[in-house]
Amino acid sequence: MSRARTRLLLTSGRGRYGGGALTQYAAREGRVVVPRAHNEETPHGPVRLGTWMSNTRSRREKLTSEQLAALGIDWATAT
């Protein structure tokens, strides 16, 4: 996937909603490890958070340090 496409995923509606859904999930569950099949209900509708996390994790090497910082996840120690 190109850098431009990866950037779009994090700055588009999906990326913003995924990040918001992750924040909501982490606040409720106290962790950022999300089951792959998990769907998170948000004010904007359901977000396939487990899929979003899996895709973001697999593409993290293509993200800039600013994008990674915006996610707020330390992938090495995510619990």
N, C-alpha and C positions, 0 to 999 in steps of 0.2 A: 504494500500500500504506500502511496506517495506521502511525503510530508504534508503537502497541501490537503490531501484527503484526511489524514490523521488530525491535522489542525482543525478542519471543518467539523469532524466528529466531536471535538471537545468544545468548540465555540458555537455550534449549532444548537437548536432547541434540544436535540437528544442529549448532547453533552451537558448542557446546563441542567436539564431535568435529571439526568443520571447523577450528577454531582449533588443536586438537591435531595434526590432520593437516598443517596448514600449518607448524607448528613442526617437525614431524618432517621434512617435505619440505625446508624451508629449511636444517635442520641437515645433511641429506644432500647437497643440491644446491648450497648456498651462495647461493641466490637465492629470491625469492618470486614470480617470474613463473612461472605454472603453465599448461601447455597446457590448452586448454578441455576436451579429452577425457580428461584424466588422472584416473585413479582411484588413490588412495593406500590401501595396506593398513595398517590400524591394529589394535591389540589388540581394538578393539570391532567390527571388521569393516571392509569397504571403505567409503571415503568418496569421493564424486564431487567431488574437490577442485577441479578445473578449473571445474565448474559452480558450486560454492559460492563460489569466488573471483569469478567473473563476476557472479553475483547480488549478492554483497556489494558489489562495486565499483559496480554500477548503483544500489544503494540507499544508498550511503554518505552522501548529502546528508540522509537521513532519520535518520541515527544521531547520538547525542549525542557530545560530545567524549570522554566517559568510555568509551563503547563503541569509538570509533575508537582511543583510546589502548590499550585492552585488546587490540585486534587487533595493534598494534605495526607497522602498515604505513604508510609515507609514500607515499600513492597517487601523488603527483606524481613521485617518484623511484624507484618500485618496480622493482628489478632482480633 
